[in-house]
Amino acid sequence: MTRSSATIETEFASRYLQQLCKHFAHKIPVEFSKTAGRMEFEGNTCLLEADQKALTISIQAADADINRRLQDVIVRHLDRFAFRDRPEVRWKAG
């Protein structure tokens, strides 16, 4: 099991959390509120937390390759939803 996380400073954290969760809910199991979300990618989990200043994304994946692929998928979708804001995403292990 590998883990990674990123904290993205943005005043639109709740909006982005909800957009990501609604988008993926058409394909995978998703649960979310305005401040927390959980997405299940075939046994791999992405947790999201939003507050007034930031969106925190945490990934728990079976291996490093899957973790990197999920990071890429999440960032590509976030970039689409946040094209005006262009938040910077820096992943860290653990």
TORDO-304391 format. One record per atom (N, C-alpha, C): residue number from 0; residue in one letter; atom name; x, y negated, z negated. Coordinates in steps of 0.05 Angstrom, whole numbers. Example, Ala and Ser with C-alpha at 12.3 -4.5 7.8 and 13.67 -1.06 7.14 Angstrom:
BEGIN
zaba n: 0 | res: A | atom: N | px: 264 | py: 114 | pz: -156
zaba n: 0 | res: A | atom: CA | px: 246 | py: 90 | pz: -156
zaba n: 0 | res: A | atom: C | px: 264 | py: 66 | pz: -156
zaba n: 1 | res: S | atom: N | px: 257 | py: 45 | pz: -142
zaba n: 1 | res: S | atom: CA | px: 273 | py: 21 | pz: -143
zaba n: 1 | res: S | atom: C | px: 258 | py: -1 | pz: -157
//
This chain:
BEGIN
zaba n: 0 | res: M | atom: N | px: 17 | py: 24 | pz: 0
zaba n: 0 | res: M | atom: CA | px: 0 | py: 0 | pz: 0
zaba n: 0 | res: M | atom: C | px: 18 | py: -25 | pz: 0
zaba n: 1 | res: T | atom: N | px: 12 | py: -43 | pz: 18
zaba n: 1 | res: T | atom: CA | px: 27 | py: -69 | pz: 18
zaba n: 1 | res: T | atom: C | px: 7 | py: -92 | pz: 14
zaba n: 2 | res: R | atom: N | px: 17 | py: -113 | pz: 3
zaba n: 2 | res: R | atom: CA | px: 0 | py: -136 | pz: -3
zaba n: 2 | res: R | atom: C | px: 14 | py: -161 | pz: 8
zaba n: 3 | res: S | atom: N | px: -3 | py: -180 | pz: 16
zaba n: 3 | res: S | atom: CA | px: 7 | py: -206 | pz: 23
zaba n: 3 | res: S | atom: C | px: -15 | py: -227 | pz: 17
zaba n: 4 | res: S | atom: N | px: -7 | py: -252 | pz: 15
zaba n: 4 | res: S | atom: CA | px: -26 | py: -273 | pz: 9
zaba n: 4 | res: S | atom: C | px: -17 | py: -299 | pz: 20
zaba n: 5 | res: A | atom: N | px: -36 | py: -317 | pz: 24
zaba n: 5 | res: A | atom: CA | px: -30 | py: -344 | pz: 34
zaba n: 5 | res: A | atom: C | px: -50 | py: -363 | pz: 21
zaba n: 6 | res: T | atom: N | px: -40 | py: -386 | pz: 13
zaba n: 6 | res: T | atom: CA | px: -57 | py: -407 | pz: 2
zaba n: 6 | res: T | atom: C | px: -56 | py: -430 | pz: 22
zaba n: 7 | res: I | atom: N | px: -79 | py: -437 | pz: 33
zaba n: 7 | res: I | atom: CA | px: -81 | py: -457 | pz: 54
zaba n: 7 | res: I | atom: C | px: -94 | py: -482 | pz: 42
zaba n: 8 | res: E | atom: N | px: -80 | py: -504 | pz: 41
zaba n: 8 | res: E | atom: CA | px: -91 | py: -528 | pz: 30
zaba n: 8 | res: E | atom: C | px: -109 | py: -541 | pz: 51
zaba n: 9 | res: T | atom: N | px: -135 | py: -544 | pz: 43
zaba n: 9 | res: T | atom: CA | px: -155 | py: -556 | pz: 60
zaba n: 9 | res: T | atom: C | px: -179 | py: -563 | pz: 44
zaba n: 10 | res: E | atom: N | px: -192 | py: -585 | pz: 51
zaba n: 10 | res: E | atom: CA | px: -217 | py: -592 | pz: 37
zaba n: 10 | res: E | atom: C | px: -241 | py: -577 | pz: 48
zaba n: 11 | res: F | atom: N | px: -236 | py: -561 | pz: 69
zaba n: 11 | res: F | atom: CA | px: -257 | py: -545 | pz: 82
zaba n: 11 | res: F | atom: C | px: -256 | py: -515 | pz: 75
zaba n: 12 | res: A | atom: N | px: -244 | py: -509 | pz: 52
zaba n: 12 | res: A | atom: CA | px: -239 | py: -481 | pz: 45
zaba n: 12 | res: A | atom: C | px: -265 | py: -464 | pz: 45
zaba n: 13 | res: S | atom: N | px: -286 | py: -474 | pz: 33
zaba n: 13 | res: S | atom: CA | px: -311 | py: -459 | pz: 32
zaba n: 13 | res: S | atom: C | px: -323 | py: -454 | pz: 59
zaba n: 14 | res: R | atom: N | px: -322 | py: -475 | pz: 76
zaba n: 14 | res: R | atom: CA | px: -332 | py: -473 | pz: 103
zaba n: 14 | res: R | atom: C | px: -317 | py: -451 | pz: 119
zaba n: 15 | res: Y | atom: N | px: -290 | py: -451 | pz: 117
zaba n: 15 | res: Y | atom: CA | px: -274 | py: -432 | pz: 132
zaba n: 15 | res: Y | atom: C | px: -279 | py: -403 | pz: 121
zaba n: 16 | res: L | atom: N | px: -281 | py: -401 | pz: 95
zaba n: 16 | res: L | atom: CA | px: -286 | py: -375 | pz: 83
zaba n: 16 | res: L | atom: C | px: -312 | py: -364 | pz: 94
zaba n: 17 | res: Q | atom: N | px: -333 | py: -380 | pz: 94
zaba n: 17 | res: Q | atom: CA | px: -359 | py: -371 | pz: 104
zaba n: 17 | res: Q | atom: C | px: -359 | py: -364 | pz: 134
zaba n: 18 | res: Q | atom: N | px: -345 | py: -381 | pz: 149
zaba n: 18 | res: Q | atom: CA | px: -343 | py: -376 | pz: 178
zaba n: 18 | res: Q | atom: C | px: -329 | py: -350 | pz: 184
zaba n: 19 | res: L | atom: N | px: -307 | py: -345 | pz: 170
zaba n: 19 | res: L | atom: CA | px: -292 | py: -320 | pz: 174
zaba n: 19 | res: L | atom: C | px: -309 | py: -296 | pz: 167
zaba n: 20 | res: C | atom: N | px: -322 | py: -298 | pz: 144
zaba n: 20 | res: C | atom: CA | px: -339 | py: -275 | pz: 135
zaba n: 20 | res: C | atom: C | px: -362 | py: -270 | pz: 153
zaba n: 21 | res: K | atom: N | px: -376 | py: -291 | pz: 161
zaba n: 21 | res: K | atom: CA | px: -399 | py: -288 | pz: 179
zaba n: 21 | res: K | atom: C | px: -390 | py: -276 | pz: 206
zaba n: 22 | res: H | atom: N | px: -368 | py: -285 | pz: 216
zaba n: 22 | res: H | atom: CA | px: -358 | py: -274 | pz: 242
zaba n: 22 | res: H | atom: C | px: -352 | py: -244 | pz: 240
zaba n: 23 | res: F | atom: N | px: -337 | py: -236 | pz: 219
zaba n: 23 | res: F | atom: CA | px: -329 | py: -208 | pz: 217
zaba n: 23 | res: F | atom: C | px: -352 | py: -190 | pz: 208
zaba n: 24 | res: A | atom: N | px: -373 | py: -202 | pz: 196
zaba n: 24 | res: A | atom: CA | px: -396 | py: -186 | pz: 186
zaba n: 24 | res: A | atom: C | px: -410 | py: -171 | pz: 209
zaba n: 25 | res: H | atom: N | px: -406 | py: -180 | pz: 234
zaba n: 25 | res: H | atom: CA | px: -418 | py: -167 | pz: 256
zaba n: 25 | res: H | atom: C | px: -404 | py: -141 | pz: 263
zaba n: 26 | res: K | atom: N | px: -380 | py: -137 | pz: 252
zaba n: 26 | res: K | atom: CA | px: -363 | py: -114 | pz: 259
zaba n: 26 | res: K | atom: C | px: -355 | py: -96 | pz: 236
zaba n: 27 | res: I | atom: N | px: -353 | py: -107 | pz: 212
zaba n: 27 | res: I | atom: CA | px: -342 | py: -93 | pz: 189
zaba n: 27 | res: I | atom: C | px: -359 | py: -100 | pz: 164
zaba n: 28 | res: P | atom: N | px: -356 | py: -84 | pz: 143
zaba n: 28 | res: P | atom: CA | px: -370 | py: -90 | pz: 117
zaba n: 28 | res: P | atom: C | px: -358 | py: -116 | pz: 105
zaba n: 29 | res: V | atom: N | px: -376 | py: -135 | pz: 98
zaba n: 29 | res: V | atom: CA | px: -368 | py: -161 | pz: 87
zaba n: 29 | res: V | atom: C | px: -388 | py: -169 | pz: 66
zaba n: 30 | res: E | atom: N | px: -377 | py: -181 | pz: 44
zaba n: 30 | res: E | atom: CA | px: -393 | py: -193 | pz: 23
zaba n: 30 | res: E | atom: C | px: -381 | py: -221 | pz: 19
zaba n: 31 | res: F | atom: N | px: -398 | py: -241 | pz: 15
zaba n: 31 | res: F | atom: CA | px: -387 | py: -267 | pz: 10
zaba n: 31 | res: F | atom: C | px: -407 | py: -286 | pz: -3
zaba n: 32 | res: S | atom: N | px: -396 | py: -307 | pz: -16
zaba n: 32 | res: S | atom: CA | px: -411 | py: -329 | pz: -26
zaba n: 32 | res: S | atom: C | px: -396 | py: -354 | pz: -16
zaba n: 33 | res: K | atom: N | px: -403 | py: -377 | pz: -28
zaba n: 33 | res: K | atom: CA | px: -389 | py: -401 | pz: -20
zaba n: 33 | res: K | atom: C | px: -360 | py: -403 | pz: -30
zaba n: 34 | res: T | atom: N | px: -354 | py: -387 | pz: -51
zaba n: 34 | res: T | atom: CA | px: -328 | py: -388 | pz: -63
zaba n: 34 | res: T | atom: C | px: -311 | py: -363 | pz: -62
zaba n: 35 | res: A | atom: N | px: -323 | py: -340 | pz: -53
zaba n: 35 | res: A | atom: CA | px: -308 | py: -315 | pz: -53
zaba n: 35 | res: A | atom: C | px: -318 | py: -297 | pz: -30
zaba n: 36 | res: G | atom: N | px: -300 | py: -282 | pz: -19
zaba n: 36 | res: G | atom: CA | px: -307 | py: -264 | pz: 2
zaba n: 36 | res: G | atom: C | px: -291 | py: -238 | pz: 1
zaba n: 37 | res: R | atom: N | px: -302 | py: -217 | pz: 13
zaba n: 37 | res: R | atom: CA | px: -288 | py: -191 | pz: 14
zaba n: 37 | res: R | atom: C | px: -295 | py: -179 | pz: 41
zaba n: 38 | res: M | atom: N | px: -274 | py: -172 | pz: 57
zaba n: 38 | res: M | atom: CA | px: -278 | py: -160 | pz: 83
zaba n: 38 | res: M | atom: C | px: -262 | py: -133 | pz: 83
zaba n: 39 | res: E | atom: N | px: -275 | py: -112 | pz: 92
zaba n: 39 | res: E | atom: CA | px: -263 | py: -85 | pz: 92
zaba n: 39 | res: E | atom: C | px: -257 | py: -77 | pz: 121
zaba n: 40 | res: F | atom: N | px: -231 | py: -75 | pz: 127
zaba n: 40 | res: F | atom: CA | px: -221 | py: -67 | pz: 153
zaba n: 40 | res: F | atom: C | px: -212 | py: -39 | pz: 152
zaba n: 41 | res: E | atom: N | px: -230 | py: -20 | pz: 156
zaba n: 41 | res: E | atom: CA | px: -223 | py: 9 | pz: 157
zaba n: 41 | res: E | atom: C | px: -205 | py: 17 | pz: 133
zaba n: 42 | res: G | atom: N | px: -213 | py: 12 | pz: 109
zaba n: 42 | res: G | atom: CA | px: -198 | py: 19 | pz: 86
zaba n: 42 | res: G | atom: C | px: -177 | py: -1 | pz: 77
zaba n: 43 | res: N | atom: N | px: -175 | py: -23 | pz: 92
zaba n: 43 | res: N | atom: CA | px: -156 | py: -45 | pz: 84
zaba n: 43 | res: N | atom: C | px: -174 | py: -69 | pz: 77
zaba n: 44 | res: T | atom: N | px: -166 | py: -83 | pz: 57
zaba n: 44 | res: T | atom: CA | px: -183 | py: -104 | pz: 45
zaba n: 44 | res: T | atom: C | px: -171 | py: -132 | pz: 48
zaba n: 45 | res: C | atom: N | px: -188 | py: -151 | pz: 55
zaba n: 45 | res: C | atom: CA | px: -181 | py: -179 | pz: 55
zaba n: 45 | res: C | atom: C | px: -199 | py: -193 | pz: 36
zaba n: 46 | res: L | atom: N | px: -187 | py: -207 | pz: 16
zaba n: 46 | res: L | atom: CA | px: -202 | py: -222 | pz: -4
zaba n: 46 | res: L | atom: C | px: -198 | py: -252 | pz: 1
zaba n: 47 | res: L | atom: N | px: -219 | py: -267 | pz: -2
zaba n: 47 | res: L | atom: CA | px: -217 | py: -296 | pz: 3
zaba n: 47 | res: L | atom: C | px: -228 | py: -311 | pz: -21
zaba n: 48 | res: E | atom: N | px: -215 | py: -332 | pz: -29
zaba n: 48 | res: E | atom: CA | px: -224 | py: -349 | pz: -51
zaba n: 48 | res: E | atom: C | px: -222 | py: -378 | pz: -42
zaba n: 49 | res: A | atom: N | px: -243 | py: -394 | pz: -47
zaba n: 49 | res: A | atom: CA | px: -244 | py: -422 | pz: -39
zaba n: 49 | res: A | atom: C | px: -249 | py: -439 | pz: -63
zaba n: 50 | res: D | atom: N | px: -235 | py: -461 | pz: -65
zaba n: 50 | res: D | atom: CA | px: -241 | py: -482 | pz: -84
zaba n: 50 | res: D | atom: C | px: -240 | py: -509 | pz: -70
zaba n: 51 | res: Q | atom: N | px: -240 | py: -530 | pz: -85
zaba n: 51 | res: Q | atom: CA | px: -242 | py: -557 | pz: -73
zaba n: 51 | res: Q | atom: C | px: -217 | py: -564 | pz: -56
zaba n: 52 | res: K | atom: N | px: -195 | py: -551 | pz: -61
zaba n: 52 | res: K | atom: CA | px: -170 | py: -560 | pz: -48
zaba n: 52 | res: K | atom: C | px: -157 | py: -538 | pz: -30
zaba n: 53 | res: A | atom: N | px: -165 | py: -513 | pz: -33
zaba n: 53 | res: A | atom: CA | px: -151 | py: -492 | pz: -18
zaba n: 53 | res: A | atom: C | px: -167 | py: -467 | pz: -13
zaba n: 54 | res: L | atom: N | px: -159 | py: -453 | pz: 7
zaba n: 54 | res: L | atom: CA | px: -169 | py: -426 | pz: 13
zaba n: 54 | res: L | atom: C | px: -147 | py: -407 | pz: 9
zaba n: 55 | res: T | atom: N | px: -151 | py: -387 | pz: -8
zaba n: 55 | res: T | atom: CA | px: -131 | py: -366 | pz: -13
zaba n: 55 | res: T | atom: C | px: -140 | py: -340 | pz: -1
zaba n: 56 | res: I | atom: N | px: -123 | py: -328 | pz: 15
zaba n: 56 | res: I | atom: CA | px: -129 | py: -304 | pz: 29
zaba n: 56 | res: I | atom: C | px: -109 | py: -283 | pz: 19
zaba n: 57 | res: S | atom: N | px: -119 | py: -260 | pz: 11
zaba n: 57 | res: S | atom: CA | px: -102 | py: -238 | pz: 1
zaba n: 57 | res: S | atom: C | px: -109 | py: -213 | pz: 17
zaba n: 58 | res: I | atom: N | px: -89 | py: -199 | pz: 27
zaba n: 58 | res: I | atom: CA | px: -92 | py: -174 | pz: 42
zaba n: 58 | res: I | atom: C | px: -79 | py: -151 | pz: 28
zaba n: 59 | res: Q | atom: N | px: -94 | py: -129 | pz: 26
zaba n: 59 | res: Q | atom: CA | px: -84 | py: -104 | pz: 16
zaba n: 59 | res: Q | atom: C | px: -87 | py: -84 | pz: 38
zaba n: 60 | res: A | atom: N | px: -64 | py: -74 | pz: 48
zaba n: 60 | res: A | atom: CA | px: -65 | py: -56 | pz: 72
zaba n: 60 | res: A | atom: C | px: -49 | py: -30 | pz: 66
zaba n: 61 | res: A | atom: N | px: -55 | py: -10 | pz: 82
zaba n: 61 | res: A | atom: CA | px: -43 | py: 16 | pz: 78
zaba n: 61 | res: A | atom: C | px: -13 | py: 15 | pz: 83
zaba n: 62 | res: D | atom: N | px: -4 | py: -2 | pz: 102
zaba n: 62 | res: D | atom: CA | px: 25 | py: -4 | pz: 107
zaba n: 62 | res: D | atom: C | px: 31 | py: -32 | pz: 118
zaba n: 63 | res: A | atom: N | px: 57 | py: -37 | pz: 121
zaba n: 63 | res: A | atom: CA | px: 66 | py: -64 | pz: 130
zaba n: 63 | res: A | atom: C | px: 57 | py: -71 | pz: 158
zaba n: 64 | res: D | atom: N | px: 55 | py: -52 | pz: 176
zaba n: 64 | res: D | atom: CA | px: 46 | py: -58 | pz: 203
zaba n: 64 | res: D | atom: C | px: 17 | py: -67 | pz: 203
zaba n: 65 | res: I | atom: N | px: 0 | py: -52 | pz: 189
zaba n: 65 | res: I | atom: CA | px: -28 | py: -60 | pz: 188
zaba n: 65 | res: I | atom: C | px: -31 | py: -87 | pz: 174
zaba n: 66 | res: N | atom: N | px: -15 | py: -92 | pz: 153
zaba n: 66 | res: N | atom: CA | px: -16 | py: -118 | pz: 140
zaba n: 66 | res: N | atom: C | px: -9 | py: -140 | pz: 159
zaba n: 67 | res: R | atom: N | px: 12 | py: -137 | pz: 175
zaba n: 67 | res: R | atom: CA | px: 19 | py: -158 | pz: 195
zaba n: 67 | res: R | atom: C | px: -3 | py: -162 | pz: 215
zaba n: 68 | res: R | atom: N | px: -15 | py: -140 | pz: 224
zaba n: 68 | res: R | atom: CA | px: -37 | py: -143 | pz: 244
zaba n: 68 | res: R | atom: C | px: -61 | py: -157 | pz: 232
zaba n: 69 | res: L | atom: N | px: -68 | py: -151 | pz: 207
zaba n: 69 | res: L | atom: CA | px: -90 | py: -165 | pz: 195
zaba n: 69 | res: L | atom: C | px: -84 | py: -195 | pz: 191
zaba n: 70 | res: Q | atom: N | px: -59 | py: -201 | pz: 183
zaba n: 70 | res: Q | atom: CA | px: -51 | py: -229 | pz: 181
zaba n: 70 | res: Q | atom: C | px: -55 | py: -243 | pz: 207
zaba n: 71 | res: D | atom: N | px: -47 | py: -231 | pz: 229
zaba n: 71 | res: D | atom: CA | px: -50 | py: -243 | pz: 255
zaba n: 71 | res: D | atom: C | px: -79 | py: -247 | pz: 263
zaba n: 72 | res: V | atom: N | px: -95 | py: -227 | pz: 258
zaba n: 72 | res: V | atom: CA | px: -124 | py: -229 | pz: 264
zaba n: 72 | res: V | atom: C | px: -137 | py: -252 | pz: 248
zaba n: 73 | res: I | atom: N | px: -132 | py: -253 | pz: 223
zaba n: 73 | res: I | atom: CA | px: -143 | py: -274 | pz: 206
zaba n: 73 | res: I | atom: C | px: -134 | py: -301 | pz: 215
zaba n: 74 | res: V | atom: N | px: -109 | py: -305 | pz: 220
zaba n: 74 | res: V | atom: CA | px: -99 | py: -331 | pz: 228
zaba n: 74 | res: V | atom: C | px: -110 | py: -340 | pz: 255
zaba n: 75 | res: R | atom: N | px: -111 | py: -321 | pz: 274
zaba n: 75 | res: R | atom: CA | px: -122 | py: -328 | pz: 301
zaba n: 75 | res: R | atom: C | px: -151 | py: -337 | pz: 298
zaba n: 76 | res: H | atom: N | px: -167 | py: -324 | pz: 282
zaba n: 76 | res: H | atom: CA | px: -195 | py: -332 | pz: 278
zaba n: 76 | res: H | atom: C | px: -197 | py: -358 | pz: 263
zaba n: 77 | res: L | atom: N | px: -181 | py: -361 | pz: 242
zaba n: 77 | res: L | atom: CA | px: -181 | py: -386 | pz: 227
zaba n: 77 | res: L | atom: C | px: -173 | py: -410 | pz: 245
zaba n: 78 | res: D | atom: N | px: -154 | py: -406 | pz: 262
zaba n: 78 | res: D | atom: CA | px: -146 | py: -427 | pz: 281
zaba n: 78 | res: D | atom: C | px: -169 | py: -436 | pz: 299
zaba n: 79 | res: R | atom: N | px: -186 | py: -417 | pz: 307
zaba n: 79 | res: R | atom: CA | px: -209 | py: -423 | pz: 323
zaba n: 79 | res: R | atom: C | px: -229 | py: -440 | pz: 308
zaba n: 80 | res: F | atom: N | px: -234 | py: -432 | pz: 283
zaba n: 80 | res: F | atom: CA | px: -254 | py: -447 | pz: 267
zaba n: 80 | res: F | atom: C | px: -243 | py: -473 | pz: 257
zaba n: 81 | res: A | atom: N | px: -217 | py: -475 | pz: 253
zaba n: 81 | res: A | atom: CA | px: -205 | py: -499 | pz: 241
zaba n: 81 | res: A | atom: C | px: -189 | py: -515 | pz: 261
zaba n: 82 | res: F | atom: N | px: -197 | py: -515 | pz: 286
zaba n: 82 | res: F | atom: CA | px: -181 | py: -528 | pz: 307
zaba n: 82 | res: F | atom: C | px: -177 | py: -558 | pz: 302
zaba n: 83 | res: R | atom: N | px: -195 | py: -571 | pz: 288
zaba n: 83 | res: R | atom: CA | px: -191 | py: -600 | pz: 282
zaba n: 83 | res: R | atom: C | px: -172 | py: -604 | pz: 258
zaba n: 84 | res: D | atom: N | px: -174 | py: -586 | pz: 239
zaba n: 84 | res: D | atom: CA | px: -158 | py: -588 | pz: 214
zaba n: 84 | res: D | atom: C | px: -130 | py: -576 | pz: 218
zaba n: 85 | res: R | atom: N | px: -127 | py: -555 | pz: 234
zaba n: 85 | res: R | atom: CA | px: -102 | py: -541 | pz: 238
zaba n: 85 | res: R | atom: C | px: -87 | py: -535 | pz: 212
zaba n: 86 | res: P | atom: N | px: -99 | py: -520 | pz: 195
zaba n: 86 | res: P | atom: CA | px: -85 | py: -514 | pz: 169
zaba n: 86 | res: P | atom: C | px: -60 | py: -497 | pz: 174
zaba n: 87 | res: E | atom: N | px: -40 | py: -501 | pz: 157
zaba n: 87 | res: E | atom: CA | px: -15 | py: -486 | pz: 159
zaba n: 87 | res: E | atom: C | px: -18 | py: -461 | pz: 142
zaba n: 88 | res: V | atom: N | px: -12 | py: -438 | pz: 153
zaba n: 88 | res: V | atom: CA | px: -14 | py: -412 | pz: 139
zaba n: 88 | res: V | atom: C | px: 14 | py: -400 | pz: 136
zaba n: 89 | res: R | atom: N | px: 22 | py: -396 | pz: 111
zaba n: 89 | res: R | atom: CA | px: 48 | py: -383 | pz: 106
zaba n: 89 | res: R | atom: C | px: 43 | py: -359 | pz: 88
zaba n: 90 | res: W | atom: N | px: 47 | py: -336 | pz: 98
zaba n: 90 | res: W | atom: CA | px: 43 | py: -311 | pz: 84
zaba n: 90 | res: W | atom: C | px: 67 | py: -305 | pz: 66
zaba n: 91 | res: K | atom: N | px: 61 | py: -294 | pz: 42
zaba n: 91 | res: K | atom: CA | px: 82 | py: -284 | pz: 25
zaba n: 91 | res: K | atom: C | px: 74 | py: -256 | pz: 16
zaba n: 92 | res: A | atom: N | px: 94 | py: -240 | pz: 11
zaba n: 92 | res: A | atom: CA | px: 90 | py: -212 | pz: 3
zaba n: 92 | res: A | atom: C | px: 81 | py: -212 | pz: -27
zaba n: 93 | res: G | atom: N | px: 65 | py: -192 | pz: -33
zaba n: 93 | res: G | atom: CA | px: 57 | py: -189 | pz: -61
zaba n: 93 | res: G | atom: C | px: 31 | py: -199 | pz: -69
//
